[in-house]
Amino acid sequence: QQLGAVVMLVLIAASALGYTAWRNRPRSFQEIAVLPFVLANPASTEDEYIAFGLSGALVTELSKLSGVRVTSQTSSMQYKNVSKALPTIARELGVDAIVEGSVQREGKRIRITVQLIDAATDAHLWAENYERDIGGVLALVDEVAGTVAEKIHVRVAPSEAARDIAPQAIDPHVAEAYLKGRYHLGKGAEEDFVRAVSYFEQALSIDPSHAPSHAGLADYYIVTDVLSP
């Protein structure tokens, strides 16, 4: 009887340890959404293009990761300035993690706050503040995407890691024109399309090798059907 009691206690202890380990295991997130970044100072509406461009660029970078589905920026944009609890938004989008951020411009510097949230519990998994000049914010997106991948326990395949060259800061005028082009292209009105093209062409007039601005022009041709397939 005494031996049986000891065995029972050992089994109970082992079960408790096993349950604790299972409960504390790293969660893996397969679906993620990037909500539209907001302005830390809502009155600075002239900086809206920076918030839009950064959240869109982050969607693009996260979409390169295998093993995770990223909600399109179009789907996420419907939650801009919407007063809903994050778990509710997550259920409606069908995701289990959300990235949100804010942007504040102070002279030539851009302050960015990014946070990753577990949609089921509304708990913060990670948060960070960054400060860059306008020419460095696009390079920052790659860094943020890598950190998010680490926090949601998505493995980056060696082939994916090797194919990307570390992004560098670019001419601030190129970055600004590109972000404005993306902003107006995303608004979808005909007059905005015209403005988007002018900004992409402005960026390329400064740096003809700026690939994202070439891609922006390509997107314009696709959504407007200006060129034949």
C-alpha positions in Angstrom: 0.0 0.0 0.0 2.8 2.4 0.9 4.5 1.7 -2.5 1.3 2.2 -4.3 0.8 5.6 -2.6 4.3 6.7 -3.6 3.7 5.6 -7.2 0.5 7.6 -7.2 2.2 10.7 -5.9 4.9 10.4 -8.6 2.3 10.0 -11.3 0.3 13.1 -10.0 3.5 15.2 -9.9 4.5 14.1 -13.4 1.0 15.0 -14.7 1.2 18.4 -13.0 4.6 19.1 -14.5 3.5 17.9 -17.9 0.4 20.1 -17.8 2.5 23.1 -16.7 4.9 22.6 -19.5 2.1 22.2 -22.0 0.4 25.4 -20.7 3.6 27.4 -20.9 4.7 26.1 -24.3 5.4 28.8 -26.9 2.3 29.5 -29.0 2.6 29.4 -32.7 0.5 31.9 -34.7 -0.5 31.0 -38.3 -2.7 34.0 -39.1 -1.7 37.6 -38.4 -3.1 41.1 -39.3 -1.4 44.4 -39.4 -3.9 47.1 -38.5 -3.5 50.6 -40.1 -0.9 52.5 -38.2 -2.3 55.6 -36.5 -0.9 59.1 -35.9 0.2 59.7 -32.4 -0.9 63.3 -32.9 -4.3 63.0 -34.8 -4.0 66.6 -35.8 -0.9 65.9 -38.0 -3.1 64.7 -40.9 -0.3 65.7 -43.4 1.7 62.8 -42.1 -1.0 60.2 -42.8 0.9 59.0 -45.8 3.8 57.8 -43.5 1.5 55.7 -41.3 -0.2 54.2 -44.4 3.0 53.4 -46.1 4.7 51.8 -43.1 1.8 49.5 -42.3 1.5 48.5 -46.0 5.3 47.8 -46.2 5.1 45.7 -43.1 2.2 43.6 -44.6 4.4 43.0 -47.7 7.5 41.9 -45.6 5.5 39.6 -43.4 3.8 38.1 -46.4 7.2 36.8 -47.5 7.4 34.5 -44.5 6.4 30.9 -45.1 4.1 29.3 -42.5 2.0 32.4 -41.7 -1.0 34.0 -43.5 -1.1 37.8 -43.5 -4.4 39.6 -44.0 -4.3 42.0 -46.9 -4.0 45.7 -46.2 -7.3 46.2 -48.0 -9.1 44.0 -45.5 -7.3 45.6 -42.5 -8.1 49.1 -43.7 -11.7 48.7 -42.8 -10.7 48.9 -39.1 -9.1 52.3 -39.4 -10.5 54.5 -36.7 -13.0 51.8 -35.6 -13.7 51.5 -31.9 -13.8 47.7 -31.5 -12.0 45.5 -29.1 -9.0 43.7 -30.6 -10.3 40.2 -29.9 -13.5 41.2 -31.8 -11.4 42.5 -34.8 -9.3 39.3 -34.7 -12.4 37.1 -34.8 -13.8 39.0 -37.8 -10.5 38.8 -39.7 -9.9 35.2 -38.7 -6.4 35.9 -37.2 -4.8 34.9 -33.9 -2.2 37.8 -33.6 -2.4 41.5 -34.5 0.3 44.1 -35.1 -0.6 47.7 -34.5 1.5 50.9 -34.4 1.6 54.6 -34.2 3.7 57.3 -36.0 4.8 60.7 -34.9 6.9 63.1 -36.9 9.2 65.6 -35.1 11.1 67.7 -37.6 13.2 65.4 -39.7 12.8 62.4 -37.3 10.0 59.8 -37.3 9.1 58.1 -34.0 7.4 54.8 -34.5 5.8 52.5 -31.9 5.0 48.9 -32.8 3.3 46.3 -30.7 2.4 42.6 -31.3 -0.8 41.4 -29.5 -2.1 37.9 -28.8 -5.6 38.2 -30.2 -7.1 35.5 -27.9 -6.0 37.1 -24.7 -5.4 40.7 -25.7 -2.0 40.4 -24.1 1.1 42.1 -25.4 3.7 39.7 -26.8 6.2 42.5 -27.8 6.4 46.2 -28.1 9.2 48.6 -29.2 9.8 52.2 -30.0 12.0 53.3 -32.9 13.3 56.7 -34.1 14.6 57.2 -37.6 14.8 59.9 -40.2 12.4 59.6 -43.2 15.1 57.9 -45.3 15.5 55.1 -42.8 11.9 54.1 -42.1 11.6 51.7 -44.9 14.7 49.9 -43.9 13.3 49.6 -40.4 10.3 47.6 -41.7 12.5 44.7 -42.5 13.9 44.7 -38.9 10.4 44.8 -37.4 9.2 42.0 -39.7 12.1 39.8 -38.5 11.3 40.5 -34.8 7.6 39.7 -35.3 8.5 36.4 -37.0 10.6 35.6 -34.0 7.9 36.5 -31.5 5.2 34.5 -33.2 7.6 31.5 -33.5 7.7 31.4 -37.3 10.8 29.8 -38.7 12.5 31.7 -41.4 13.9 29.3 -44.0 17.6 29.7 -44.8 16.7 30.3 -48.4 14.4 33.2 -47.4 17.0 34.7 -45.1 19.7 34.4 -47.7 17.8 36.0 -50.6 17.3 39.3 -48.8 20.1 41.9 -48.8 20.1 44.0 -45.7 18.1 47.1 -46.5 19.9 50.5 -46.4 18.7 54.0 -45.7 17.8 55.8 -48.9 17.6 59.4 -50.0 14.9 61.0 -47.8 13.3 62.7 -50.8 12.9 59.3 -52.5 11.4 57.7 -49.4 9.0 60.6 -49.0 7.9 60.6 -52.6 7.5 56.8 -52.6 5.4 56.8 -49.4 3.1 59.5 -50.8 2.7 57.5 -54.0 1.6 54.4 -52.0 -0.7 56.5 -49.9 -2.5 58.0 -52.9 -2.6 54.7 -54.8 -4.3 53.1 -51.8 -7.0 55.8 -51.7 -8.4 54.5 -55.0 -9.9 57.7 -56.5 -9.0 58.6 -60.1 -7.4 61.9 -59.1 -5.3 60.0 -56.4 -4.0 57.6 -59.1 -2.7 60.6 -61.1 -1.0 61.9 -58.0 0.4 58.5 -57.1 2.1 58.3 -60.5 3.6 61.7 -60.2 5.1 60.8 -56.8 6.6 57.5 -58.1 8.1 59.3 -61.1 9.4 62.0 -58.8 11.2 59.3 -56.7 12.6 57.7 -59.8 13.8 60.9 -61.2 16.1 61.2 -58.1 17.0 57.4 -57.9 16.2 55.5 -61.2 17.2 52.3 -59.4 14.6 52.5 -56.6 12.8 49.2 -57.1 9.8 49.9 -54.8 8.9 52.9 -56.9 9.0 50.9 -60.1 6.8 48.4 -58.4 4.4 51.2 -57.4 4.1 52.2 -61.1 3.5 48.6 -62.0 0.7 48.5 -59.4 -0.8 51.7 -60.9 -0.8 50.1 -64.4 -2.5 47.0 -63.0 -5.3 48.7 -61.0 -6.1 51.2 -63.8 -5.6 48.9 -66.8 -3.7 51.7 -68.5 -1.4 49.2 -70.2 -2.5 46.0 -71.9 -1.5 42.8 -70.1 
